[in-house]
Amino acid sequence: MNRRPLPLAASVVVGMFFAAPLGAQNRSPDAAPVTPASSVTIVDPSGAALPSTKDLLQRFETVSGGRSVWSSFTTRYMKGIYQTEDASSFAAIEVFSKSPSKALFKITFSNGVVIREVCDGKAAWIEDSSGGTHFITGAALESRIRQSNFNDRADALLMAVTGKVLGTEKVASHTAYVLEFSSQKKLTSKIYFDTESGFAVRSDETMHREDGDYKVETYMDDYRAVDGAYFAFRMRHVEKGNVFTLRLTQLKNNVPVDDSMFLKPASAPK
């Protein structure tokens, strides 16, 4: 069994959960998956005026529920199904996250084997079924820590204010405004906002490292209302050649999440 892609499933769930307007029409869970990056088509934006960065971000904040709603959440529980790109493998996944930047992912295979991926805000590691602990390093660690940020929506607004609207692109059936910004010297981010609904249908993160660029792409769809905000219940993730889809079946905010869940196991190297 190839387990390499499974730990990567963790990062997409904690990534940017952009919200949709409360009156938006949700896509059917049986709709076609989001188009891969190689199929994205650039659209000539010359025919229509582009919104300013300020207008785009203000619209996003409005349709997603606003800062008062986001700040009322301190913990989150999610449950869903992981599926490989070719639909040859499935696994159950549970996610516990806690502000400001803690996350635990429990991935259960059909044969009962369990793998856990944990991020405590400073380090991230994988606990295998035999009791071993494997620490995540390099660009993958940087990505995990950023994506474990519980306050991603509010922080995204702050980081993107200096960004630039590049134009529009097609992402599957969506036409989206592309906002590019750089929150760090060696990091370039893009968010693709649907021109009609205002919610995000794709986000890219590219880390520029000496050993080459490290890019993570996340495609978001099937938005549903939970506690006054909308969350993507279907996500498609592309990272280092691994492609998979996550379908959430349950999402709860402000559930009890104990800090002990994010402690390194006793067997971990000191």
N, C-alpha and C positions, 0 to 999 in steps of 0.2 A: 504493500500500500504506500502510495506516495503522499507523505504528510507535509512536505515542505511548504505548500501554499497555505495550509490551514492556519498557522500562527499569524499570517498576514491578514487574516480575516478580522483580527482584533482591531486593527487601525482604522478600517473603514467605518466601523460602527460608532466609534467615538469621534470620528471626523466631523465635519461641519454639518449640523442638523439644521439646515435652513428651513424656514417656515413659509407656508403659502397663505394667501388670503383666506379668511374664514369662509368666504363664499365661493372659493374655487372649486371646480369640478375635478374629482379625483379620477385618475386613470384606472382602468380595470386591472386587477392583479394578474390577469391572463394576457395583458398587452405585451407586445414584443419588447425584448430587452433594449436598453439604451444602446445606441450605435457606438461601436468601438471608435477610438481616437482616429484610426486610419481612415474612417469613413466620414469624418467631420468635413463639411463643405463650407468654404469661406464665401460669404455673401457680400456683394458690393454695397457699402453703406451710404454711397453718395446720393441716393434717392431720397433720404430722409435725414432730418437733423437728429443727432445723437443726444441723449440726456447728459447732463453734467454728472461728475462723480458724486457731488453732493445730492443731487436729485435722485440718483439711482440708489444711494445708500439710505436716504430718507424713506424712499418707497419700500425698500427691503425691511427697514425697522417697523414701518407701519403695518405691512401685511403679515409680518411674522409674530405680531403680538406685542412688541414693544419691550423696552428695558425693564419695566415694572414686572412683567410676566416672567421674563428670563431670570431676573434676580430672585424670584420666589422659589426657584428650583435649587436644591442643594445636593440631591442625590437622584440616581436614576437606575431603574432595572429594565433590561430588555431581553427578550427571548425571540429566537428565530431559527432559520434553517440556512445553512451554508450549502452552496451548490457550485461545482466546478463548471468551467466554461462549456465543456462538452456534455454536461449533465450525467457524467459517469460516476460521480461520487457525491454523497450527501452527508451532512453531519449536523447535529443540534448544537446551538450556541446560546449561552447565557452571558449577559454582561452586567456587571455591577460597577457603577461609577460614582465618584464623590468629589465635590468641590474641595480644593481648587484643581487638582490634577491627578487623581488616583483612579485607576481602572483595573478591573479583573475580568478575564474572559475564560469561560469554561466551555471547552469544545468536546462533545461526546460523540464518538463514532458508533455505528450501528452494532459493532461487536462489543460495546461496553467500554472500550479504551477511552480514557479521559486525558486531555492535555489542557493545562492552564497557562495563560499568558497574563503577567501582572506588570503594572507600571505604578510606581509609588510617587511619581513626579520628578524623580531624579535618576532612577535606574529602571530597567525593564528586563524581564527574564521569562523563560519558558520552563515550566515544570512538566516533565514527561511522566508517562504512566509507570515507569520503573523507579521513580523517586529522584531522578536526576534533575539538576538545575542548569540551564544554559542561558547565560547572560547575552542580551542583545547589545551590539556595539555599533559604532560608526554612524553612517547616515541613517540606518534603520532605527537606531536609538533616538537620534534627533527627531525623526519623524514621529516615533511613538510618543515622545514627551509632548510635542506640540499638539498632536491629535488627542492626547488625553486631557487637554485643557477643557475643563467643564464649562467655562465661561466663553466658549469659542465665538458665540454670536456677538456679544458685546465687544469682545476684543477685536473681532474681524472689522467691525465698524471703525474702531479707533485706528487700526493698522492701515485700512484701505483709504482713508481720507485723502492721502497724498497720491492716490493712484490715478490712472488715466483710462478713460473709456476708449478702447481701440477700434471698435466697430461692432458688427454683428456677425455671428456664425450660426450655422445649422448644427444642432446637436439632436440627432434622431429627428423626431417630428417637431421639435422646438426651434424657434428662432430666438437667439439669445444675445444680449449685450455682453461684451467681453470687457471685464475690468481687470487691469493688471496693476499690481503694486509690489513693493519690496519692503517687508518689515525688518529685514536684516540684510547685512551687506552681501551675503552670499546665498540669498534666498529670493526666488521670484515666484509670486503666486498669481493665479488667475481665477476669477469667479465668473461663471456664465449665468446671467440672470435672464429668465424667460421674459420676453418683451411684453407678453400679455398679462401674465399672473404676477410677475415680480419675484418669484421664488427661484432658487438656484437649481439648475439641472446638471451642473458639472462644476468641479473645482480641480485645479491643478496646483501642484507644489513641486518646484524644481530647486534642489539644493546643488549649488555649484561648488564642487570639491576638486581637490588636486588630482584625485583618481578618476575624475569624470563626473558628469551630471547624474544625479539620482532623482528620478521623477516619479511622482505618485499622482494618479488620476482617479477621481471618484465621480461616478455618475449617479444622480438621485432622481427618484420617481415615486409614484404612488403615495402622495402626501395625505396624511390623516390628522384630524384634530385631536389633541390630547391636552387637557388642562389649559385651554385658551390659546394654544399655539399649535402650529402644524409641523409634523415631522415626516421625513421620508421613510417609508416602510420598505422600499426596495432600493438597493444600492449595488452598483457594479464597480469593482475595484481592479485597477491595473497597477502593478508594482513589480519591477524587476522580472518581467516576463511571466508573472503569475496573473491570471485573470479569473475572477470568481464573482458570484452574485450572492447577496444576502437578502433574505426576505424576513422582515420582522413580523412576528405574530402577536407580540405583546410589548407594551411600553408603559411603565409606571414611573411617575415622578415622586420625589420626597418619601421614598421607602426607607426603612431602617437599613443602614449599611455600616457595619462595624469596621473601625480602622484596622483591626487584627487581620482582616482579609487581605491586606496589602503588605504584610510582613514577609520578609525573605524566609524561606524554610530553613530549619536548623541545619540541614545537610548542605546548604549553599556555601561556597568558598568564602572565607573571610577576607 
